[in-house]
Amino acid sequence: MLSETTRESDLTFKQTLYRDFRVGTYLILDPDDNSIAMWTREQNDNWHQTKPAGQIELRPCGDYVLTVDCNRFFP
């Protein structure tokens, strides 16, 4: 969740950190414009950004599936 005090760090330093540590997927929630950005690492190590809506499935570790209803963040 972006905030006034952490926005710059979240969009620069943390993104670099997540990429360096090979995080597979991460979400950025922006309350200023009620948006969600989802960054996903592709097989070739490039990153792909989407704007998810509805329910999405994340796989944070192994076979564990986490279902997230994006509509609940900004109704």
C-alpha positions as protocol buffer text, in pm:
chain_id: "A"
residue {
  index: 1
  type: MET
  ca { x: 0 y: 0 z: 0 }
}
residue {
  index: 2
  type: LEU
  ca { x: 155 y: 325 z: -110 }
}
residue {
  index: 3
  type: SER
  ca { x: 147 y: 613 z: 132 }
}
residue {
  index: 4
  type: GLU
  ca { x: 265 y: 971 z: 121 }
}
residue {
  index: 5
  type: THR
  ca { x: 569 y: 894 z: 334 }
}
residue {
  index: 6
  type: THR
  ca { x: 677 y: 569 z: 161 }
}
residue {
  index: 7
  type: ARG
  ca { x: 567 y: 623 z: -201 }
}
residue {
  index: 8
  type: GLU
  ca { x: 913 y: 710 z: -337 }
}
residue {
  index: 9
  type: SER
  ca { x: 1082 y: 418 z: -158 }
}
residue {
  index: 10
  type: ASP
  ca { x: 807 y: 173 z: -257 }
}
residue {
  index: 11
  type: LEU
  ca { x: 832 y: 264 z: -626 }
}
residue {
  index: 12
  type: THR
  ca { x: 1211 y: 265 z: -648 }
}
residue {
  index: 13
  type: PHE
  ca { x: 1411 y: 93 z: -374 }
}
residue {
  index: 14
  type: LYS
  ca { x: 1159 y: -179 z: -291 }
}
residue {
  index: 15
  type: GLN
  ca { x: 1096 y: -266 z: -655 }
}
residue {
  index: 16
  type: THR
  ca { x: 1469 y: -312 z: -708 }
}
residue {
  index: 17
  type: LEU
  ca { x: 1494 y: -518 z: -389 }
}
residue {
  index: 18
  type: TYR
  ca { x: 1207 y: -747 z: -494 }
}
residue {
  index: 19
  type: ARG
  ca { x: 1365 y: -800 z: -834 }
}
residue {
  index: 20
  type: ASP
  ca { x: 1710 y: -868 z: -687 }
}
residue {
  index: 21
  type: PHE
  ca { x: 1563 y: -1128 z: -450 }
}
residue {
  index: 22
  type: ARG
  ca { x: 1370 y: -1287 z: -739 }
}
residue {
  index: 23
  type: VAL
  ca { x: 1023 y: -1229 z: -598 }
}
residue {
  index: 24
  type: GLY
  ca { x: 780 y: -1386 z: -846 }
}
residue {
  index: 25
  type: THR
  ca { x: 488 y: -1146 z: -811 }
}
residue {
  index: 26
  type: TYR
  ca { x: 410 y: -838 z: -610 }
}
residue {
  index: 27
  type: LEU
  ca { x: 122 y: -593 z: -587 }
}
residue {
  index: 28
  type: ILE
  ca { x: 132 y: -217 z: -545 }
}
residue {
  index: 29
  type: LEU
  ca { x: -189 y: -63 z: -412 }
}
residue {
  index: 30
  type: ASP
  ca { x: -225 y: 309 z: -477 }
}
residue {
  index: 31
  type: PRO
  ca { x: -497 y: 477 z: -270 }
}
residue {
  index: 32
  type: ASP
  ca { x: -444 y: 809 z: -452 }
}
residue {
  index: 33
  type: ASP
  ca { x: -607 y: 674 z: -766 }
}
residue {
  index: 34
  type: ASN
  ca { x: -765 y: 354 z: -627 }
}
residue {
  index: 35
  type: SER
  ca { x: -551 y: 135 z: -849 }
}
residue {
  index: 36
  type: ILE
  ca { x: -362 y: -191 z: -819 }
}
residue {
  index: 37
  type: ALA
  ca { x: -52 y: -273 z: -1020 }
}
residue {
  index: 38
  type: MET
  ca { x: 65 y: -634 z: -1033 }
}
residue {
  index: 39
  type: TRP
  ca { x: 422 y: -707 z: -1138 }
}
residue {
  index: 40
  type: THR
  ca { x: 500 y: -1064 z: -1244 }
}
residue {
  index: 41
  type: ARG
  ca { x: 840 y: -1211 z: -1328 }
}
residue {
  index: 42
  type: GLU
  ca { x: 832 y: -1399 z: -1657 }
}
residue {
  index: 43
  type: GLN
  ca { x: 1038 y: -1709 z: -1738 }
}
residue {
  index: 44
  type: ASN
  ca { x: 1297 y: -1496 z: -1921 }
}
residue {
  index: 45
  type: ASP
  ca { x: 1334 y: -1278 z: -1604 }
}
residue {
  index: 46
  type: ASN
  ca { x: 1160 y: -981 z: -1765 }
}
residue {
  index: 47
  type: TRP
  ca { x: 882 y: -814 z: -1567 }
}
residue {
  index: 48
  type: HIS
  ca { x: 526 y: -774 z: -1687 }
}
residue {
  index: 49
  type: GLN
  ca { x: 286 y: -523 z: -1532 }
}
residue {
  index: 50
  type: THR
  ca { x: -90 y: -569 z: -1531 }
}
residue {
  index: 51
  type: LYS
  ca { x: -383 y: -394 z: -1366 }
}
residue {
  index: 52
  type: PRO
  ca { x: -570 y: -683 z: -1201 }
}
residue {
  index: 53
  type: ALA
  ca { x: -942 y: -676 z: -1136 }
}
residue {
  index: 54
  type: GLY
  ca { x: -1178 y: -923 z: -977 }
}
residue {
  index: 55
  type: GLN
  ca { x: -1022 y: -1230 z: -820 }
}
residue {
  index: 56
  type: ILE
  ca { x: -660 y: -1323 z: -881 }
}
residue {
  index: 57
  type: GLU
  ca { x: -462 y: -1624 z: -767 }
}
residue {
  index: 58
  type: LEU
  ca { x: -114 y: -1581 z: -625 }
}
residue {
  index: 59
  type: ARG
  ca { x: 128 y: -1864 z: -548 }
}
residue {
  index: 60
  type: PRO
  ca { x: 354 y: -1726 z: -273 }
}
residue {
  index: 61
  type: CYS
  ca { x: 527 y: -2058 z: -204 }
}
residue {
  index: 62
  type: GLY
  ca { x: 512 y: -2408 z: -341 }
}
residue {
  index: 63
  type: ASP
  ca { x: 163 y: -2529 z: -421 }
}
residue {
  index: 64
  type: TYR
  ca { x: -6 y: -2285 z: -182 }
}
residue {
  index: 65
  type: VAL
  ca { x: -264 y: -2072 z: -366 }
}
residue {
  index: 66
  type: LEU
  ca { x: -380 y: -1739 z: -225 }
}
residue {
  index: 67
  type: THR
  ca { x: -697 y: -1598 z: -381 }
}
residue {
  index: 68
  type: VAL
  ca { x: -725 y: -1219 z: -361 }
}
residue {
  index: 69
  type: ASP
  ca { x: -1042 y: -1027 z: -443 }
}
residue {
  index: 70
  type: CYS
  ca { x: -908 y: -699 z: -583 }
}
residue {
  index: 71
  type: ASN
  ca { x: -1253 y: -539 z: -568 }
}
residue {
  index: 72
  type: ARG
  ca { x: -1237 y: -544 z: -187 }
}
residue {
  index: 73
  type: PHE
  ca { x: -941 y: -306 z: -172 }
}
residue {
  index: 74
  type: PHE
  ca { x: -1115 y: -14 z: -340 }
}
residue {
  index: 75
  type: PRO
  ca { x: -1491 y: -82 z: -343 }
}
